[in-house]
Amino acid sequence: MGRRRLSGCVAFATCCALGHIAAASPLPARLELVLTSCEGSGIEGREAERTVRSELEADGVAQVVAAGASEPSDASLAVNVGCDAALTARLELKSQRTGRERARSVALADADPSARTRALGLAVSELVRSDWPELNAPEPTPSTNASAAYPDAHPADTAANGAADRTKPTPVAPTRASAGEALEASASSSRVEAGARSANRRDPETAHAVAFGASARARWFVDYASVSWGGELGPDFGELRLRAEALVSAKKDALGSANLGSAALCLGYRVLDVRAGAFAFSGYPLASAGATWLRGSPAPGVRLDPTTGFYGDLRFLLEARLRAAALGPTLALEVGRASGLVARAADRTLGATGGFFFGASAGARY
């Protein structure tokens, strides 16, 4: 017996909660729309109806139907655009559940002719958003209403007074607003929403987001007139830049040929970040460490020992990147000094991986 009573109480509480949620719905789930316009108003009825329907559905009205639909609606909305000098649009919103209604007038002549339909849709949307919760709110119970209105009255008198209050029609308070005010309110709301979206959205260039870059590179060692070719690949973690790079060069001589190369990991930090239109200019001091090697094919009678050693350099890189595209093309210039190897044949230099250098690269960043 106790379990049945408990189950009944839970079911009753659930029904009450669901009823309260349904009654407190911020917007009608199903709205019946009737829109008429004067032929001389310059507002085409079908276009205006599509605009109003779009605004309401964007706000959260689940279904906007035409008048005379077979299924019942939560609310009815009548829109009538007149032919007076102010092009006054009369808006009437009614709750089918409570019978309460609200009216508003909007002067469309204040708006630009091309924006009047849009202004009408915004005014209708604002009316539903602002007035529907009050129109659809459940009426207070008679005992609560009577006690609040007549705290010192006799119970019989309060019941009579409450009944009299319920028989009075709910007054309709028409208001008048201009289309310019409706457009300004919409613009303000759009700015707030855009600000919230921008605050929630992370900027990959200013936040610690990960981006990937790759480029082809050429490096000229000034002291030895040696050029190396190669490339780099790696991620950017916000201001930090991490790259793996490899460079090689080859030179032939009467005494043979020499092949040199280096491979290193490079770490840098962005200290310069300038935006100019669609371009971004960044500056990085970088340091790298890795290995360098020398291999050769000597001529007969010439001896050459393969050599491998430590490679390291310090440099400064200036990069320009196109920001408009997701895969932004990049161009970069660098200057620095490296510790590496030098290949010589007699008094001639065949190549180098060390010394003072200039470099250039072209690639892309995603």
C-alpha positions as CSV (number, residue, x, y, z in Angstrom):
1,M,0.0,0.0,0.0
2,G,2.9,2.4,0.9
3,R,4.6,1.7,-2.4
4,R,1.4,2.5,-4.4
5,R,1.0,5.8,-2.5
6,L,4.7,6.7,-3.2
7,S,4.4,5.8,-6.9
8,G,1.2,7.9,-7.1
9,C,3.0,10.9,-5.5
10,V,6.0,10.6,-7.9
11,A,3.6,10.4,-10.9
12,F,1.7,13.4,-9.7
13,A,4.8,15.5,-9.1
14,T,6.2,14.5,-12.5
15,C,2.9,15.6,-14.2
16,C,3.0,18.9,-12.3
17,A,6.6,19.6,-13.3
18,L,6.0,18.8,-17.0
19,G,2.9,21.0,-16.9
20,H,4.9,23.9,-15.4
21,I,7.7,23.5,-18.0
22,A,5.1,23.5,-20.8
23,A,3.4,26.5,-19.3
24,A,6.7,28.4,-19.0
25,S,7.8,27.9,-22.6
26,P,9.6,31.0,-23.7
27,L,8.1,30.9,-27.2
28,P,5.0,29.3,-28.8
29,A,5.7,25.9,-30.3
30,R,3.1,26.4,-33.0
31,L,2.0,29.9,-34.2
32,E,-0.8,30.8,-36.7
33,L,0.2,33.8,-38.9
34,V,-2.2,36.1,-40.8
35,L,-0.4,38.9,-42.8
36,T,-2.2,41.4,-44.9
37,S,-0.8,44.6,-46.6
38,C,-2.3,47.5,-48.4
39,E,-1.5,47.5,-52.2
40,G,-0.1,51.0,-51.9
41,S,2.3,50.3,-49.0
42,G,5.1,49.0,-51.3
43,I,5.4,45.8,-49.2
44,E,4.8,42.5,-51.1
45,G,2.7,40.1,-49.0
46,R,4.5,36.9,-49.8
47,E,7.9,38.3,-49.3
48,A,6.9,39.9,-46.0
49,E,5.4,36.6,-44.8
50,R,8.6,34.7,-45.7
51,T,10.7,37.3,-43.8
52,V,8.4,37.2,-40.7
53,R,8.3,33.4,-40.8
54,S,12.2,33.2,-41.0
55,E,12.6,35.6,-38.1
56,L,10.2,33.7,-35.9
57,E,11.7,30.3,-36.7
58,A,15.2,31.7,-36.1
59,D,14.1,32.8,-32.6
60,G,12.8,29.4,-31.7
61,V,9.2,29.1,-32.9
62,A,9.1,25.5,-33.9
63,Q,6.3,25.9,-36.5
64,V,4.6,28.9,-38.2
65,V,1.4,27.9,-40.0
66,A,-1.1,29.8,-42.1
67,A,-4.6,30.7,-40.8
68,G,-7.2,27.9,-40.9
69,A,-4.8,25.0,-40.2
70,S,-6.5,21.8,-39.0
71,E,-4.3,21.4,-35.9
72,P,-4.7,23.8,-32.9
73,S,-2.0,26.4,-32.4
74,D,-0.5,27.9,-29.2
75,A,-0.7,31.4,-30.5
76,S,-2.2,33.5,-33.3
77,L,-0.4,36.5,-34.8
78,A,-2.2,39.1,-37.1
79,V,-0.1,41.6,-39.1
80,N,-1.8,44.3,-41.1
81,V,0.3,47.0,-43.0
82,G,-1.8,50.1,-43.7
83,C,-1.6,52.7,-46.4
84,D,-1.3,55.8,-44.2
85,A,1.6,58.2,-44.6
86,A,3.6,56.5,-41.8
87,L,2.9,53.0,-43.3
88,T,1.7,51.8,-39.9
89,A,1.9,48.1,-39.3
90,R,-0.6,46.8,-36.7
91,L,0.7,43.6,-34.8
92,E,-1.7,41.6,-32.6
93,L,-0.4,38.5,-30.7
94,K,-2.8,36.3,-28.8
95,S,-2.3,33.2,-26.6
96,Q,-4.9,30.6,-27.4
97,R,-4.5,29.0,-24.0
98,T,-5.0,32.0,-21.8
99,G,-7.0,34.2,-24.2
100,R,-4.8,37.2,-23.4
101,E,-3.5,39.3,-26.3
102,R,-1.1,42.2,-26.9
103,A,-1.0,44.8,-29.8
104,R,1.7,47.0,-31.1
105,S,2.1,49.5,-34.0
106,V,5.2,50.1,-36.0
107,A,5.9,53.0,-38.4
108,L,7.6,51.4,-41.4
109,A,8.0,54.7,-43.3
110,D,11.0,55.6,-41.1
111,A,13.0,52.8,-42.7
112,D,14.6,52.7,-46.1
113,P,12.3,51.2,-48.7
114,S,14.6,48.3,-49.3
115,A,14.7,47.5,-45.5
116,R,11.0,47.8,-44.6
117,T,10.3,44.2,-45.0
118,R,13.2,43.3,-42.8
119,A,12.1,46.0,-40.3
120,L,8.7,44.4,-40.1
121,G,10.1,41.0,-39.5
122,L,12.3,42.3,-36.7
123,A,9.4,44.1,-35.1
124,V,7.2,41.0,-35.1
125,S,10.1,38.9,-33.7
126,E,10.6,41.4,-30.9
127,L,6.9,41.4,-30.0
128,V,6.8,37.6,-29.7
129,R,10.0,37.5,-27.7
130,S,9.1,40.2,-25.2
131,D,5.4,39.6,-24.7
132,W,4.7,35.9,-25.2
133,P,6.0,34.7,-21.7
134,E,3.6,37.1,-20.0
135,L,0.7,36.3,-22.3
136,N,1.1,32.6,-21.9
137,A,1.8,32.6,-18.1
138,P,-0.8,30.7,-16.0
139,E,-3.2,32.9,-14.0
140,P,-2.7,33.0,-10.2
141,T,-5.0,30.8,-8.1
142,P,-8.1,32.7,-6.8
143,S,-7.0,32.3,-3.1
144,T,-3.6,33.8,-3.8
145,N,-5.0,36.6,-5.9
146,A,-7.7,37.5,-3.4
147,S,-5.3,37.4,-0.4
148,A,-2.9,39.7,-2.2
149,A,-5.5,42.2,-3.3
150,Y,-7.6,42.2,-0.1
151,P,-5.5,41.2,2.9
152,D,-8.0,42.4,5.5
153,A,-11.3,41.4,3.8
154,H,-13.7,38.7,4.8
155,P,-13.2,35.3,2.9
156,A,-16.6,35.7,1.2
157,D,-15.8,39.2,0.1
158,T,-12.4,38.2,-1.3
159,A,-14.0,35.3,-3.3
160,A,-16.5,37.8,-4.8
161,N,-13.8,40.3,-5.5
162,G,-11.6,37.6,-7.1
163,A,-14.5,36.5,-9.3
164,A,-15.1,40.1,-10.3
165,D,-11.5,40.6,-11.3
166,R,-11.6,37.5,-13.5
167,T,-14.6,38.8,-15.4
168,K,-12.8,42.0,-16.3
169,P,-11.3,41.8,-19.8
170,T,-7.5,42.0,-20.0
171,P,-6.6,45.4,-21.3
172,V,-4.7,45.5,-24.6
173,A,-1.9,48.0,-24.4
174,P,-0.9,49.1,-27.8
175,T,2.5,50.6,-28.2
176,R,4.1,52.5,-31.1
177,A,7.7,52.1,-32.2
178,S,9.5,53.2,-35.3
179,A,11.2,50.9,-37.8
180,G,14.5,52.7,-37.1
181,E,14.2,51.7,-33.4
182,A,13.6,48.1,-34.4
183,L,16.6,48.0,-36.7
184,E,18.8,49.6,-34.0
185,A,17.6,47.1,-31.4
186,S,18.4,44.2,-33.9
187,A,21.8,45.7,-34.6
188,S,22.6,46.0,-30.9
189,S,21.5,42.4,-30.3
190,S,23.7,41.2,-33.3
191,R,26.7,43.1,-31.9
192,V,26.3,41.4,-28.5
193,E,25.9,38.0,-30.1
194,A,28.9,38.6,-32.3
195,G,30.9,39.6,-29.3
196,A,29.9,36.5,-27.4
197,R,30.8,34.3,-30.4
198,S,34.2,36.0,-30.9
199,A,34.9,35.6,-27.1
200,N,34.2,31.9,-27.3
201,R,36.0,31.3,-30.6
202,R,39.8,30.8,-30.2
203,D,42.1,32.8,-32.5
204,P,44.8,30.3,-33.7
205,E,47.3,33.2,-34.1
206,T,47.0,34.7,-30.6
207,A,45.9,31.6,-28.6
208,H,48.1,28.6,-28.0
209,A,46.8,26.7,-31.0
210,V,48.9,24.3,-33.2
211,A,49.7,25.1,-36.8
212,F,51.9,23.2,-39.2
213,G,54.4,24.7,-41.7
214,A,56.7,23.3,-44.4
215,S,59.0,25.1,-46.8
216,A,61.9,24.6,-49.3
217,R,65.1,26.3,-48.4
218,A,68.4,27.5,-49.9
219,R,71.4,28.6,-47.8
220,W,74.5,30.5,-48.9
221,F,77.7,30.3,-46.8
222,V,79.4,33.6,-47.5
223,D,82.9,32.7,-46.5
224,Y,83.1,29.7,-48.8
225,A,80.7,30.6,-51.6
226,S,78.9,27.3,-51.0
227,V,75.1,26.8,-51.5
228,S,73.1,24.1,-49.8
229,W,69.5,23.1,-50.7
230,G,66.9,21.4,-48.6
231,G,63.7,21.9,-46.6
232,E,62.0,22.0,-43.2
233,L,58.8,20.7,-41.6
234,G,57.3,21.2,-38.2
235,P,54.6,22.7,-35.9
236,D,54.0,26.1,-34.3
237,F,52.7,26.1,-30.7
238,G,51.5,29.7,-30.4
239,E,54.7,31.8,-30.2
240,L,57.0,28.7,-30.2
241,R,58.3,27.4,-33.5
242,L,59.7,23.8,-33.9
243,R,61.3,22.6,-37.1
244,A,63.2,19.6,-38.4
245,E,65.4,20.6,-41.4
246,A,67.9,19.0,-43.7
247,L,70.3,20.6,-46.2
248,V,72.7,19.0,-48.8
249,S,75.2,20.2,-51.3
250,A,77.5,18.5,-53.9
251,K,80.6,19.8,-55.8
252,K,82.9,18.1,-58.4
253,D,86.5,18.9,-58.9
254,A,89.5,17.5,-60.7
255,L,90.5,15.8,-57.5
256,G,87.1,14.2,-57.0
257,S,83.6,15.1,-55.8
258,A,82.3,16.0,-52.3
259,N,78.9,15.6,-50.8
260,L,78.0,17.6,-47.7
261,G,74.8,17.8,-45.6
262,S,73.3,18.6,-42.3
263,A,70.2,17.6,-40.4
264,A,69.1,19.4,-37.2
265,L,66.2,20.3,-34.9
266,C,65.4,24.0,-34.7
267,L,63.6,25.9,-31.9
268,G,62.5,29.5,-32.0
269,Y,60.3,32.1,-30.3
270,R,58.2,34.7,-32.1
271,V,59.3,38.2,-30.9
272,L,57.8,40.2,-33.8
273,D,54.2,40.0,-35.0
274,V,52.9,42.8,-37.3
275,R,49.6,42.7,-39.3
276,A,49.3,44.7,-42.5
277,G,46.1,44.0,-44.3
278,A,46.0,40.4,-45.5
279,F,49.7,39.8,-44.6
280,A,51.4,38.9,-41.3
281,F,55.1,39.6,-40.6
282,S,56.8,37.6,-37.9
283,G,60.3,37.6,-36.5
284,Y,62.0,34.6,-34.8
285,P,65.4,34.2,-33.1
286,L,66.2,30.5,-33.5
287,A,68.8,27.9,-32.4
288,S,69.4,24.5,-33.9
289,A,71.4,21.4,-33.1
290,G,72.1,18.2,-35.1
291,A,74.7,16.4,-37.2
292,T,76.7,17.2,-40.3
293,W,78.6,14.9,-42.7
294,L,81.1,14.9,-45.5
295,R,81.3,12.1,-48.1
296,G,83.3,12.1,-51.3
297,S,84.5,10.2,-54.4
298,P,88.2,11.0,-54.8
299,A,90.2,10.7,-58.0
300,P,92.8,7.9,-58.3
301,G,95.7,8.4,-55.9
302,V,93.7,10.8,-53.7
303,R,92.6,9.7,-50.2
304,L,89.4,11.0,-48.5
305,D,88.1,9.9,-45.1
306,P,84.3,10.2,-44.5
307,T,83.6,12.6,-41.7
308,T,80.6,13.2,-39.4
309,G,80.4,15.9,-36.8
310,F,78.2,18.2,-34.7
311,Y,76.2,20.9,-36.4
312,G,74.7,23.9,-34.6
313,D,73.7,27.4,-35.6
314,L,72.1,30.6,-34.3
315,R,70.0,32.7,-36.6
316,F,67.3,35.3,-37.0
317,L,64.4,34.6,-39.4
318,L,61.9,37.1,-40.8
319,E,58.7,35.5,-42.3
320,A,55.8,37.0,-44.3
321,R,52.6,35.1,-44.6
322,L,49.3,35.5,-46.4
323,R,46.5,35.3,-43.8
324,A,43.5,35.3,-46.1
325,A,43.7,31.6,-47.0
326,A,43.5,28.6,-44.7
327,L,46.8,27.3,-46.3
328,G,48.8,30.5,-46.1
329,P,51.8,30.8,-48.4
330,T,55.0,32.0,-46.7
331,L,58.3,33.6,-47.7
332,A,61.2,33.9,-45.3
333,L,64.7,35.4,-45.1
334,E,67.3,34.4,-42.5
335,V,70.8,35.3,-41.4
336,G,73.1,33.5,-38.9
337,R,76.2,31.6,-38.2
338,A,76.7,27.8,-38.1
339,S,79.3,25.4,-36.8
340,G,80.0,22.7,-39.3
341,L,82.4,21.2,-41.8
342,V,84.4,22.5,-44.8
343,A,85.4,20.3,-47.8
344,R,88.7,21.3,-49.5
345,A,90.7,20.0,-52.5
346,A,94.2,21.4,-52.3
347,D,93.7,25.2,-52.2
348,R,90.1,25.0,-53.4
349,T,86.9,24.8,-51.3
350,L,84.3,22.3,-52.6
351,G,81.6,23.1,-50.0
352,A,80.7,23.9,-46.4
353,T,78.1,23.5,-43.7
354,G,79.6,26.0,-41.3
355,G,80.3,29.7,-41.3
356,F,78.3,32.9,-41.7
357,F,75.3,32.4,-43.9
358,F,72.2,34.0,-45.6
359,G,69.1,31.9,-46.4
360,A,65.7,32.1,-48.1
361,S,62.7,29.8,-48.1
362,A,59.3,29.5,-49.6
363,G,56.5,27.3,-48.3
364,A,53.0,27.3,-46.6
365,R,51.5,27.2,-43.1
366,Y,48.2,25.5,-42.2
